[in-house]
Amino acid sequence: MSRKRRIVAVLVAGFTAMSLAACGGDGEAGTDSFTVGLLLPNRTTPRWEKWDRPLIEQQLKERCPSCTVEYANADNDVANQRQQMVSMITKGVRVLILDPADTRALRSSIQEAREAGVPVVAYDRLAEGPISGFVSFNGAQVGRLQGEALLEAMADKGNGGNIVMMNGDPSSANAAWFRRGALSVLTGEVKISRSYDTRGWRSENAHANMSAAITALGPDRIGGVLAANDDIAAGVISALKSARVKELPPVTGQDADLDAVQRIVKGEQYMTVYKPFETQAAAVAAMAVALGRGEDGRDVATTTFDSPTTKNIPSVLLTPTAVTVGNIEQTLVNDGVYTIDQICVRELRPACDRAGLTG
C-alpha cells in the first residue's frame, strides 16, 4: 500500500471511529434507523454520479447499517433541487447532505429544513443559510495549486505573461473560493488579459468563452489558461484546437476526471487537482450520522468556517493534491482511482511509455 493510500485509509478510519464514538461504540452502532437525504447538483461533472454518490452511500451504510438513503440529483436546476428538498423533508428524512446547485438560492429552503428540525450538511460547496456542518476540500488551496502549477509551466515553456482565467459558475461559492486562491498566487506575476465566468461549469460554455478570448487576444498571445475544473479545461482545449493554435498553452483543471488525466498524458492539459473523494465521503457520512443521532457535529469537525449568513460552522476542510504527468502513478494509480490500463488505452500507449506509465 502506498504512503498516500495509507494516509487516506487512516483518515477514513478516523472518521469511522468518530462516528462510532458518537453513538456509544461498536456495540450500539446501527441500533436506530433513519433516512439520510442526499442531494447532488448535476450530472455534468462526472464525479458526482461516478464517485460521490456511491461512496457516500457506502460510508453511510457502514456507519448506520439500518439507515436508508433518499437520493436526488438536481440536474443543474435550482427549482428542481428546492422541490427535492421539500419532498425529502415531507417524507421524514432526519438529516440532509446537500451539494447546492446554487449556494444562495437555496437559503430559504435550508431555513425551512431548520424549522422542520432537519439539520443540513453542506457538501463540497458551501451553502448559505443555517447549515449545521460543512465538508469540503480547502478551496483556496485548490486555487493556489492551480496558480502555482500554471506559473511553473509558463516559466518552463518561456511563454509570455498573458493568461486567461476561466472561472466556475458564479452561483457557486466554490468558484469564488478557487478564484481567490489562484489570484493570491497570480497577482503581480502575470497579466490576466481576459476573465470569464462559466455558467453551469459546462464545457460548451467554456468553449464559447475561450473562442471569444482567442478572437480578442490572438492565438499566439495566450501564455496560459487558469481553468477552474476539468470540464472547463475540456472546453478550453477544444476551442484552442478549433482555432488551430499550433502549440497549446498550459491549461489547469480540477477533479482528476479520467478524460483530463488522459489529456495530461497527451500533453494537452498541464495539470488537475486531485481530491480523494473517499476521504470526503467518509467525513460527510460521519457528520451526517452524528447529526441524525442527535449528536453535535463539532464532534466530527476539525475546524470552523464562516458563510455570508452563518458563523463558526462545524467543518472538515481536506487537503487537495496537484497532479501532473510526473506523478499520476504516485497519486491516482496508487490510490486506486484508475488503473494504468484505464488511463493508457491503445492510442495513448506511446505517450504513456514516455510518461513512465508502463506498470
Secondary structure, DSSP 8 states (H G I E B T S, - for coil): --HHHHHHHHHHHHHHHHHHHHTTSGGGTTSS--EEEEEE--SSSTHIIIIIHHHHHHHHHHH-TT-EEEEEE-TT-HHHHHHHHHHHHHHT-SEEEE--SSTTTTHHHHHHHHHTT--EEEESS--SSS-SEEEEE-HHHHHHHHHHHHHHHHHHHT--SEEEEEE--TT-HHHHHHHHHHHHHHBTTBEEEEEEE-GGG-HHHHHHHHHHHHHHH-TTS--EEEESSHHHHHHHHHHHHHTT-SS---B---S--HHHHHHHHHTS---EEE--HHHHHHHHHHHHHHHHTT--GGGT-SEEE--SS-SSEEEEEE--EEE-GGGHIIIIITTTS--HHHHS-GGGHHHHHHHT---
